[in-house]
Amino acid sequence: MKLFIKYHFFIFPALVALIGVIIYYVFGYKPTTTTILINMGIAYIFAPKITSFETQTGTKNQLKRLFFKKVIILD
């Protein structure tokens, strides 16, 4: 999990590449503007989101994922 937290900003480009491979090679579609936009939209949905919130001790960041039940607090 620490590796995931440390390199969370690489997940969106990795998802774009992975979903692109699936769309282009497995399903056999050619890369057009429509398939690229669909690819990036799906990757955006599954990519982690970082939000900031205020506490009594200061500002903290939290990492949310679509299928995670727990929210990860980044310090």
N, C-alpha and C positions, 0 to 999 in steps of 0.2 A: 504494500500500500504506500510506503514511503517513496518508492520509485514513481508510482502514479502521481503522487502529490508534487514531486520534484519536477517532473516533465509533463505536466498537464497541458501546456501550451502546444505541444507537438501532436496532440491527439486529433485536433481538427484536420490538419493537413494529411495525417495518416489515414483518417477516415475517408477523406476525399479520394485519396489514391486507392484505398481498398474497395470502396464502393464503385469507383471508376473501373477498376479491373473486373469487378463482378458484372457491371452493366455492359462493358465493351467486349469482353472476351467470353464470358459465360453465356450471356443472352444474345450476343452477336450484333449489338447496335453499333452504329458508327458515331463517333464523337461529333455531335452537332450542338448548337447553342441550347436547344431544349434539353438534351440529355445531360449536358454539363450543369445547367441550372437545377435539374432534378437531383443530380448527384450532390451538388453543394447544399441543397435544401435538406436532403436526408442526412448528410453529415452534420449540418447545423443542429438538427433535432437531437442527434445522438451525442454531440460534443458536450463536454462539461461547461457549466455556466458559473461564473465567479461574480458574487455580489458582495457589497460592503455594508456593514451595519455598525451602529454605535452601541457601545456598552459603557458601563461606568468606568472601566479601565482604559477605554480608548476605542479606536476604530479597528474592527476585525474583518477579515475576508472569509467568505465561506464558499465551498465548492459543491455544486449540486449536479447530479446526474439524473438522467431520465428514470433509470431502473434502480437507483440506490435508495434504500429506505432511510439511511443515516446521512446527515449533512456533515461534511468534513470541514472543520475549522482550520484555516491557514493562518499561521502567526507571522 
